[in-house]
């Protein structure tokens, strides 16, 4: 069995000689294996294609994929997006009183699966030429738990609540304050308790359009949770949230919805491990096809996903396992070669606004400094001052070095060029390749391509225009734009936002190797504990009162810094015995109590 995938965003028939048709052996025999469609782009017949792969090699834009699949998947199509489009095989199964996690790469079908289960999209069972009836859908899943589910869904006997992946679209559909939105949505009377638990009291009178990303994310989660529904579907709950908020949201979901059926899509493995009762893994080829596995226990499922081999399915989904290693003892601070030193400073917004107090500090040569802390305690303000993006109100910062800065929030052509780059006034339809290669005077070097562009997957999206990029793709372009600048210090604010597990691992390796090979220093602000743990040499910890005052503690060696930070959060971390990956201990568990009694919040 094989499927043919045409990536229409890459296909450019006006700029090629129709090589896919010209060189196809089956076309040369007279078979209409590849024909020109109504949109001027090729349509590949999967029945006639013999899988030779010539069209894949000859296509100048790498727009074609011919994928061989096991025969067992035939007849398991849940949904297909048009002829030669993405195919989803199988469906996750929501269960009452359980929290189901979905884990897989971006573009593998997770959001498609939950929009189908939420009744927002009717599955076509892979039939793109005719409308599929509910009778056919129910018959397809006869004998499974999904038969009863889809039967009730088709008759309107199931109440569902759904939180979308991209919460920044909410202000486009609602006008008013946070209080008005939640008051209008509350059907269970739980909003007040959740508002307090998620620390949103100060945002109640704020207009929805003025909320920060973290506030909007928490509001969206609450708005979903306070619906009186039978099934709850949450598509990514951690973007824009700090680790404290992620833990609080996970605890809130488990407490309030413990008797409901909940399905959560999540890329933060620590939070997914803490939250889900079991998981469905999704594997395949992003943008090509996705396969949903049978449910697995959360620990086993995550470990199999990281190992790259699914035992029950007997399928290898990755060439090499994603490995975690216990760090050897770090160098002590006094043994490091100091690269730069900076004086203490203060930054205040308005007369009575937020105040950040920063003590003098230093960064070592070739060192990666991780920066952690709650939202609104001044992390982004700190790096903006060091990067020269904003001026301190007391003290001064002056470096005789070149630096490159990636901001927290990314918009096309805004803040992608790093400090010192010329302002780019191109149009939003500028291609990724043109934008990236315009950043550096004299053009990119071969090392830039090998060490930055290839590992970050830029060649895969280089023909897309900036306005077409997804959140994860835009993040990758912003990181590449930052690293392709010639600098001695690189500052990246939340580089893991919108990235899936695979992309985060590639990012960690890219940044670590870049710092070591080029002997440059980095400061990384992020909320993903895996990334901070694997990447950092030392740690800066921010605390204070969010939105009011922030202060910096450190830099610390990793163990000391993480103990200080996790103690404030009230959570403990351990390493998984088989994979060494970081795991959040269940609150109140024997392991959690043991580590807290010893004062060891970070790995015994």
PEVENVEN-V858124 format. One record per residue. N is the residue number from 1. RES is the residue in three letters. PSI is psi in degrees with one decimal (* if undefined). Layout:
N:RES:PSI ; N:RES:PSI
This chain:
1:UNK:135.6 ; 2:UNK:153.8 ; 3:UNK:149.8 ; 4:UNK:128.2 ; 5:UNK:127.3 ; 6:UNK:116.4 ; 7:UNK:97.8 ; 8:UNK:-24.9 ; 9:UNK:-22.5 ; 10:UNK:-30.9 ; 11:UNK:125.3 ; 12:UNK:81.1 ; 13:UNK:-24.0 ; 14:UNK:-14.8 ; 15:UNK:11.1 ; 16:UNK:176.8 ; 17:UNK:29.8 ; 18:UNK:47.7 ; 19:UNK:-32.9 ; 20:UNK:-32.1 ; 21:UNK:-43.3 ; 22:UNK:-39.3 ; 23:UNK:1.0 ; 24:UNK:120.3 ; 25:UNK:-36.0 ; 26:UNK:-36.9 ; 27:UNK:-38.0 ; 28:UNK:-22.3 ; 29:UNK:-4.4 ; 30:UNK:-6.6 ; 31:UNK:139.7 ; 32:UNK:63.4 ; 33:UNK:-39.8 ; 34:UNK:121.4 ; 35:UNK:164.7 ; 36:UNK:127.2 ; 37:UNK:-179.7 ; 38:UNK:-23.5 ; 39:UNK:8.0 ; 40:UNK:-0.3 ; 41:UNK:155.4 ; 42:UNK:150.4 ; 43:UNK:124.8 ; 44:UNK:126.9 ; 45:UNK:115.6 ; 46:UNK:-26.5 ; 47:UNK:-36.7 ; 48:UNK:-21.8 ; 49:UNK:133.2 ; 50:UNK:2.2 ; 51:UNK:28.6 ; 52:UNK:-27.2 ; 53:UNK:6.4 ; 54:UNK:-40.6 ; 55:UNK:-32.1 ; 56:UNK:-45.2 ; 57:UNK:-34.2 ; 58:UNK:-24.3 ; 59:UNK:119.6 ; 60:UNK:-12.5 ; 61:UNK:9.5 ; 62:UNK:45.7 ; 63:UNK:-6.4 ; 64:UNK:138.3 ; 65:UNK:130.0 ; 66:UNK:114.9 ; 67:UNK:125.2 ; 68:UNK:129.0 ; 69:UNK:155.0 ; 70:UNK:144.7 ; 71:UNK:-24.5 ; 72:UNK:-22.3 ; 73:UNK:-14.4 ; 74:UNK:128.6 ; 75:UNK:-0.4 ; 76:UNK:9.1 ; 77:UNK:127.3 ; 78:UNK:-40.8 ; 79:UNK:145.5 ; 80:UNK:137.5 ; 81:UNK:80.9 ; 82:UNK:170.5 ; 83:UNK:134.0 ; 84:UNK:27.3 ; 85:UNK:-179.8 ; 86:UNK:141.2 ; 87:UNK:134.8 ; 88:UNK:126.7 ; 89:UNK:128.1 ; 90:UNK:168.5 ; 91:UNK:145.6 ; 92:UNK:159.5 ; 93:UNK:109.6 ; 94:UNK:141.5 ; 95:UNK:139.1 ; 96:UNK:137.4 ; 97:UNK:11.0 ; 98:UNK:148.7 ; 99:UNK:118.1 ; 100:UNK:129.2 ; 101:UNK:145.3 ; 102:UNK:124.9 ; 103:UNK:127.6 ; 104:UNK:172.6 ; 105:UNK:162.6 ; 106:UNK:145.0 ; 107:UNK:20.0 ; 108:UNK:-3.6 ; 109:UNK:7.9 ; 110:UNK:-49.2 ; 111:UNK:-36.4 ; 112:UNK:-44.1 ; 113:UNK:-45.6 ; 114:UNK:-26.5 ; 115:UNK:-31.3 ; 116:UNK:-47.5 ; 117:UNK:-31.5 ; 118:UNK:-2.2 ; 119:UNK:12.2 ; 120:UNK:-12.1 ; 121:UNK:131.7 ; 122:UNK:123.9 ; 123:UNK:140.8 ; 124:UNK:5.0 ; 125:UNK:26.0 ; 126:UNK:-2.3 ; 127:UNK:108.7 ; 128:UNK:0.3 ; 129:UNK:-16.9 ; 130:UNK:153.5 ; 131:UNK:135.5 ; 132:UNK:131.4 ; 133:UNK:160.0 ; 134:UNK:-32.0 ; 135:UNK:-43.7 ; 136:UNK:-37.7 ; 137:UNK:-47.4 ; 138:UNK:-38.0 ; 139:UNK:-37.2 ; 140:UNK:-38.8 ; 141:UNK:21.5 ; 142:UNK:134.5 ; 143:UNK:-4.2 ; 144:UNK:170.3 ; 145:UNK:-25.9 ; 146:UNK:-20.3 ; 147:UNK:-50.2 ; 148:UNK:-37.0 ; 149:UNK:-51.3 ; 150:UNK:-30.2 ; 151:UNK:-46.9 ; 152:UNK:-37.3 ; 153:UNK:-41.0 ; 154:UNK:-27.0 ; 155:UNK:4.6 ; 156:UNK:23.6 ; 157:UNK:3.3 ; 158:UNK:130.8 ; 159:UNK:128.1 ; 160:UNK:151.7 ; 161:UNK:137.2 ; 162:UNK:130.3 ; 163:UNK:120.4 ; 164:UNK:164.5 ; 165:UNK:-46.3 ; 166:UNK:98.6 ; 167:UNK:-14.9 ; 168:UNK:-8.6 ; 169:UNK:-13.1 ; 170:UNK:-45.1 ; 171:UNK:-18.5 ; 172:UNK:-20.6 ; 173:UNK:-5.5 ; 174:UNK:136.9 ; 175:UNK:135.8 ; 176:UNK:-172.7 ; 177:UNK:169.0 ; 178:UNK:-42.1 ; 179:UNK:-44.0 ; 180:UNK:-38.3 ; 181:UNK:-48.7 ; 182:UNK:-33.0 ; 183:UNK:-39.5 ; 184:UNK:-27.5 ; 185:UNK:-26.8 ; 186:UNK:117.3 ; 187:UNK:-2.1 ; 188:UNK:-11.1 ; 189:UNK:14.2 ; 190:UNK:-3.3 ; 191:UNK:-41.7 ; 192:UNK:-43.5 ; 193:UNK:-41.3 ; 194:UNK:-36.9 ; 195:UNK:-42.1 ; 196:UNK:-43.8 ; 197:UNK:-35.0 ; 198:UNK:5.9 ; 199:UNK:54.2 ; 200:UNK:13.6 ; 201:UNK:-40.3 ; 202:UNK:-16.9 ; 203:UNK:0.1 ; 204:UNK:-34.1 ; 205:UNK:2.7 ; 206:UNK:139.5 ; 207:UNK:140.7 ; 208:UNK:-37.9 ; 209:UNK:-18.1 ; 210:UNK:0.6 ; 211:UNK:147.9 ; 212:UNK:170.7 ; 213:UNK:-42.4 ; 214:UNK:-40.0 ; 215:UNK:-42.8 ; 216:UNK:-38.1 ; 217:UNK:-45.5 ; 218:UNK:-37.6 ; 219:UNK:-41.8 ; 220:UNK:-40.7 ; 221:UNK:-45.0 ; 222:UNK:-44.5 ; 223:UNK:-32.8 ; 224:UNK:-44.5 ; 225:UNK:-28.5 ; 226:UNK:6.9 ; 227:UNK:144.1 ; 228:UNK:88.2 ; 229:UNK:167.2 ; 230:UNK:-33.2 ; 231:UNK:137.5 ; 232:UNK:130.4 ; 233:UNK:118.9 ; 234:UNK:115.8 ; 235:UNK:95.4 ; 236:UNK:112.7 ; 237:UNK:-8.1 ; 238:UNK:-18.2 ; 239:UNK:137.3 ; 240:UNK:-5.8 ; 241:UNK:142.7 ; 242:UNK:172.3 ; 243:UNK:-34.9 ; 244:UNK:-47.9 ; 245:UNK:-35.9 ; 246:UNK:-44.0 ; 247:UNK:-43.1 ; 248:UNK:-41.1 ; 249:UNK:-43.3 ; 250:UNK:-43.5 ; 251:UNK:-39.3 ; 252:UNK:-42.4 ; 253:UNK:-45.5 ; 254:UNK:-36.9 ; 255:UNK:-45.3 ; 256:UNK:-35.4 ; 257:UNK:25.7 ; 258:UNK:-24.5 ; 259:UNK:2.5 ; 260:UNK:172.6 ; 261:UNK:121.4 ; 262:UNK:135.0 ; 263:UNK:125.7 ; 264:UNK:129.2 ; 265:UNK:127.1 ; 266:UNK:141.3 ; 267:UNK:-12.6 ; 268:UNK:104.2 ; 269:UNK:-34.9 ; 270:UNK:-43.8 ; 271:UNK:-41.7 ; 272:UNK:-41.2 ; 273:UNK:-39.2 ; 274:UNK:-32.4 ; 275:UNK:-45.2 ; 276:UNK:145.9 ; 277:UNK:-35.4 ; 278:UNK:167.7 ; 279:UNK:151.2 ; 280:UNK:127.6 ; 281:UNK:145.5 ; 282:UNK:126.7 ; 283:UNK:168.0 ; 284:UNK:-140.5 ; 285:UNK:115.9 ; 286:UNK:127.9 ; 287:UNK:-7.9 ; 288:UNK:-64.9 ; 289:UNK:157.7 ; 290:UNK:143.2 ; 291:UNK:129.6 ; 292:UNK:125.4 ; 293:UNK:169.8 ; 294:UNK:158.4 ; 295:UNK:145.2 ; 296:UNK:154.4 ; 297:UNK:149.0 ; 298:UNK:-49.0 ; 299:UNK:-46.9 ; 300:UNK:-42.7 ; 301:UNK:-46.0 ; 302:UNK:-42.1 ; 303:UNK:-39.8 ; 304:UNK:-39.9 ; 305:UNK:-42.9 ; 306:UNK:-35.5 ; 307:UNK:-26.2 ; 308:UNK:4.3 ; 309:UNK:123.3 ; 310:UNK:111.9 ; 311:UNK:-49.7 ; 312:UNK:-35.7 ; 313:UNK:-13.2 ; 314:UNK:48.0 ; 315:UNK:134.0 ; 316:UNK:121.6 ; 317:UNK:-3.3 ; 318:UNK:142.8 ; 319:UNK:-41.0 ; 320:UNK:147.0 ; 321:UNK:154.1 ; 322:UNK:114.5 ; 323:UNK:144.0 ; 324:UNK:141.5 ; 325:UNK:143.7 ; 326:UNK:125.4 ; 327:UNK:140.5 ; 328:UNK:162.8 ; 329:UNK:132.2 ; 330:UNK:157.1 ; 331:UNK:144.9 ; 332:UNK:154.0 ; 333:UNK:-38.4 ; 334:UNK:-16.0 ; 335:UNK:-7.9 ; 336:UNK:149.3 ; 337:UNK:116.0 ; 338:UNK:127.1 ; 339:UNK:-53.7 ; 340:UNK:152.6 ; 341:UNK:145.8 ; 342:UNK:149.4 ; 343:UNK:161.8 ; 344:UNK:153.5 ; 345:UNK:168.1 ; 346:UNK:147.8 ; 347:UNK:118.9 ; 348:UNK:139.3 ; 349:UNK:108.6 ; 350:UNK:174.2 ; 351:UNK:-41.8 ; 352:UNK:21.6 ; 353:UNK:-167.0 ; 354:UNK:138.3 ; 355:UNK:126.3 ; 356:UNK:127.5 ; 357:UNK:114.5 ; 358:UNK:127.3 ; 359:UNK:162.3 ; 360:UNK:150.1 ; 361:UNK:-177.6 ; 362:UNK:161.2 ; 363:UNK:133.3 ; 364:UNK:159.1 ; 365:UNK:125.4 ; 366:UNK:17.3 ; 367:UNK:144.5 ; 368:UNK:116.1 ; 369:UNK:119.9 ; 370:UNK:142.7 ; 371:UNK:119.6 ; 372:UNK:161.5 ; 373:UNK:170.3 ; 374:UNK:157.4 ; 375:UNK:151.7 ; 376:UNK:28.7 ; 377:UNK:8.6 ; 378:UNK:11.5 ; 379:UNK:-51.6 ; 380:UNK:-36.6 ; 381:UNK:-42.0 ; 382:UNK:-50.6 ; 383:UNK:-29.8 ; 384:UNK:-39.7 ; 385:UNK:-46.4 ; 386:UNK:-33.9 ; 387:UNK:-5.9 ; 388:UNK:13.8 ; 389:UNK:-22.5 ; 390:UNK:152.3 ; 391:UNK:139.7 ; 392:UNK:155.0 ; 393:UNK:-17.7 ; 394:UNK:136.0 ; 395:UNK:178.5 ; 396:UNK:154.0 ; 397:UNK:125.5 ; 398:UNK:117.4 ; 399:UNK:136.3 ; 400:UNK:51.4 ; 401:UNK:165.6 ; 402:UNK:140.1 ; 403:UNK:158.3 ; 404:UNK:140.1 ; 405:UNK:128.3 ; 406:UNK:118.0 ; 407:UNK:169.9 ; 408:UNK:-50.1 ; 409:UNK:127.2 ; 410:UNK:131.2 ; 411:UNK:149.0 ; 412:UNK:128.1 ; 413:UNK:10.8 ; 414:UNK:116.9 ; 415:UNK:17.3 ; 416:UNK:-10.4 ; 417:UNK:-8.1 ; 418:UNK:159.0 ; 419:UNK:137.6 ; 420:UNK:-11.6 ; 421:UNK:148.4 ; 422:UNK:141.6 ; 423:UNK:136.0 ; 424:UNK:115.8 ; 425:UNK:24.8 ; 426:UNK:171.1 ; 427:UNK:158.8 ; 428:UNK:-17.1 ; 429:UNK:11.0 ; 430:UNK:137.9 ; 431:UNK:152.7 ; 432:UNK:-45.1 ; 433:UNK:-45.8 ; 434:UNK:-40.4 ; 435:UNK:-49.4 ; 436:UNK:-44.7 ; 437:UNK:-10.0 ; 438:UNK:-5.1 ; 439:UNK:-29.7 ; 440:UNK:125.1 ; 441:UNK:127.9 ; 442:UNK:-4.8 ; 443:UNK:165.9 ; 444:UNK:151.1 ; 445:UNK:169.1 ; 446:UNK:-34.7 ; 447:UNK:-37.9 ; 448:UNK:-42.1 ; 449:UNK:-45.8 ; 450:UNK:-41.9 ; 451:UNK:-20.4 ; 452:UNK:-62.5 ; 453:UNK:-48.8 ; 454:UNK:-49.2 ; 455:UNK:-30.5 ; 456:UNK:-0.9 ; 457:UNK:21.3 ; 458:UNK:-39.2 ; 459:UNK:-27.1 ; 460:UNK:-23.5 ; 461:UNK:10.8 ; 462:UNK:-21.4 ; 463:UNK:-5.9 ; 464:UNK:152.1 ; 465:UNK:156.2 ; 466:UNK:-33.4 ; 467:UNK:-14.4 ; 468:UNK:-7.4 ; 469:UNK:143.7 ; 470:UNK:173.9 ; 471:UNK:-44.2 ; 472:UNK:-39.4 ; 473:UNK:-42.6 ; 474:UNK:-36.6 ; 475:UNK:-43.3 ; 476:UNK:-40.2 ; 477:UNK:-40.8 ; 478:UNK:-40.5 ; 479:UNK:-45.4 ; 480:UNK:-41.8 ; 481:UNK:-36.9 ; 482:UNK:-46.9 ; 483:UNK:-22.4 ; 484:UNK:-0.9 ; 485:UNK:146.4 ; 486:UNK:111.8 ; 487:UNK:165.8 ; 488:UNK:-23.5 ; 489:UNK:127.3 ; 490:UNK:129.8 ; 491:UNK:118.7 ; 492:UNK:122.5 ; 493:UNK:111.2 ; 494:UNK:60.2 ; 495:UNK:-16.6 ; 496:UNK:-5.6 ; 497:UNK:132.3 ; 498:UNK:2.9 ; 499:UNK:144.2 ; 500:UNK:-179.9 ; 501:UNK:-46.0 ; 502:UNK:-44.1 ; 503:UNK:-36.0 ; 504:UNK:-41.0 ; 505:UNK:-43.5 ; 506:UNK:-37.8 ; 507:UNK:-44.7 ; 508:UNK:-48.8 ; 509:UNK:-40.6 ; 510:UNK:-48.3 ; 511:UNK:-42.0 ; 512:UNK:-47.0 ; 513:UNK:-37.7 ; 514:UNK:-45.8 ; 515:UNK:-39.8 ; 516:UNK:-45.1 ; 517:UNK:-35.9 ; 518:UNK:-1.8 ; 519:UNK:49.7 ; 520:UNK:161.1 ; 521:UNK:155.3 ; 522:UNK:149.9 ; 523:UNK:123.6 ; 524:UNK:118.6 ; 525:UNK:123.3 ; 526:UNK:160.6 ; 527:UNK:-2.6 ; 528:UNK:113.3 ; 529:UNK:-30.9 ; 530:UNK:-48.3 ; 531:UNK:-47.1 ; 532:UNK:-41.6 ; 533:UNK:-43.4 ; 534:UNK:-20.3 ; 535:UNK:-32.5 ; 536:UNK:145.3 ; 537:UNK:-39.5 ; 538:UNK:172.0 ; 539:UNK:134.5 ; 540:UNK:131.7 ; 541:UNK:123.7 ; 542:UNK:134.6 ; 543:UNK:-172.1 ; 544:UNK:-158.4 ; 545:UNK:112.9 ; 546:UNK:130.5 ; 547:UNK:-7.9 ; 548:UNK:-53.4 ; 549:UNK:141.4 ; 550:UNK:142.9 ; 551:UNK:156.3 ; 552:UNK:132.0 ; 553:UNK:136.8 ; 554:UNK:-179.1 ; 555:UNK:145.5 ; 556:UNK:158.2 ; 557:UNK:156.5 ; 558:UNK:-47.0 ; 559:UNK:-45.0 ; 560:UNK:-44.2 ; 561:UNK:-44.1 ; 562:UNK:-36.0 ; 563:UNK:-43.8 ; 564:UNK:-45.0 ; 565:UNK:-47.5 ; 566:UNK:-29.9 ; 567:UNK:-39.9 ; 568:UNK:-35.0 ; 569:UNK:-25.2 ; 570:UNK:23.9 ; 571:UNK:154.4 ; 572:UNK:149.8 ; 573:UNK:146.1 ; 574:UNK:170.3 ; 575:UNK:138.6 ; 576:UNK:137.0 ; 577:UNK:-34.4 ; 578:UNK:-33.3 ; 579:UNK:-11.7 ; 580:UNK:11.7 ; 581:UNK:149.1 ; 582:UNK:139.3 ; 583:UNK:138.7 ; 584:UNK:126.2 ; 585:UNK:143.3 ; 586:UNK:132.1 ; 587:UNK:125.6 ; 588:UNK:-0.5 ; 589:UNK:167.9 ; 590:UNK:-42.0 ; 591:UNK:-40.5 ; 592:UNK:-46.5 ; 593:UNK:-40.1 ; 594:UNK:-46.6 ; 595:UNK:-37.6 ; 596:UNK:-38.5 ; 597:UNK:-34.4 ; 598:UNK:-7.2 ; 599:UNK:18.2 ; 600:UNK:87.6 ; 601:UNK:-17.9 ; 602:UNK:100.0 ; 603:UNK:111.7 ; 604:UNK:*
